[in-house]
């Protein structure tokens, strides 16, 4: 669902309902996102404002975000003007996706002054603007000058003006009679959801689809096939609920329990297998829906350089293996060179210098067929024989070396696959720093032109606690895998890894005891879940740490073992997340 004007209005009401809140801290985790830590007498809140083009929104959040070591300029400016300020209210003007956060702050002279933080949530045009009490712009997250927009500029010193109005109807002040008249004069062949979104402000496409579904039992129904009475009741159920403060937030989950939609009305058009549940607040609904999506998008954006490097490396290795395999196949013909040399040597007594070929009987074949051997006219018969022996020896050596090189290339290909897996599991910028550092020290420095060694934070593998109380550590990348396996372990601890596929090293610290069968199963499920394996009955190898060896000079995350057992498990995300220690 797009973050529409109705949702914006409900979030604004929710912020204002908390009363006066004091600004404790301000962070800017990424370029287009601000997090403001607010506190009342009893509780603290985190207000997240995202002005990006992908997931713009404003709401209270419970999720944790990693902040950069050095705050960006806009964040520093907000701290200067709003640190210690009081958030008095949040309000929406008309039915627009614009929220005004009203602050009582102190200026440089120590006098009280009002400031407004204006949140424009409008897709790729989203912005965050700080103004004074007279709506004079102090600064903006995205400045807009004359070259970008000739009608509305967002620049320091300019007076703030609302975005241009759309040529649509405000549904909040629309009457039932007016809707009936509009319904009568429009083309009845238009789809019901398009009728709503084309004519009315502030309603998301998902809301229009639900109203269409209720009125025609399908989201594709036209006005001609829609039940007008149901359409009218559903439409005014939203607008009157907004005016009366009776709307309820909902989340739609798919069969796997993943949020796929949020709304202020029950969404039913997804069909069987999807569950629509009410939640405690509108902020909770938006936070649940976007928390995983936005984190994944943020990591994806910041890891494009790593992804490009890995794709290029994978392509290079694939081409290398293909060429070397082709050359190796040619080396299978090397015995013919030895045969030519032997036959020339045996016939040398009847050969003359300057011959371009030798036609002789192949004495090494029982049927003694005639064979024609090409000769170099510039060489003597003995030199021609030596040339063929040299080709034979060179081909024999090449065969051995090519086999070694192909084995090394396949080993590197498998290593790249493990880094790809690490990239999929990365959750924070520090995880990405560890992957970059690993690639740099693994010999990819020349391909990482912009790499600069940064001060690394302490590595933090995932931690779980089994039902029996045993600690489990799970590496998210090869650097963490080595740390888990070689630094955190004791000889009596248990080690788990998915069979024959890239995946995390999982360590269960046994404390010298014998864990229960359930503990082993939970550890194996964690190893299966954090791997490339998919589906059910996933094979997971497990063994004691004392059987794990890391060869000298091997790639990060590479270990060998000869003694192991294998378990088959079917991991479930919700069960694994319950075991995780945040």
Secondary structure, 3 states (H helix, E strand, C coil): CCCCHHHHHHHHHHHHCCCCEEEEEEEEEECCEEEEEEECCCCEEEEEEECCCCCCEEEECCCCCCCCCCCCHHHHHHHHHHCCCEEEEEEECCCCCEEEEEEEEECCCCCEEEEEEEEECCHHHCEEEEEECCCEEEEECCCECCCCCCCCCECCCCECCCCCCCCCECHHHCCHHHHHHHHHHCCCCCEHHHHHHHHECCCCHHHHHHHHHHHHCCCCCEHHHCCHHHHHHHHHHHHHHHHHCCCCCEEEECCCCCEEEEECCCCCCCCCCCEEEECCCHHHHHHHHHHHHHHHHHHHHHCHHHHHHHHHHHHHHHHHHHHHHHHHHHHCCCHHHHHHHHHHHHCHHHCCCCCCEEEEECCCCCCCCEEEEECCCCCCHHHHHHHHHHHHHHHHHHHHHHHHHHHHHHHHHHHHHHHHHHHHHCCCHHHHHHHHHHHHHHHHHHHCCCCCCCCCCCCCCEEEECCCCCEEEECCCHHHHHHHHHCCCCCCCEEEEECCCCECCEEECCCCCCCCHHHHHHHHHHHHHCECCCCCCEEEEEEEHHHCECCCCCCCCCCECCCCEEEEECCCHHHHHHHEEC
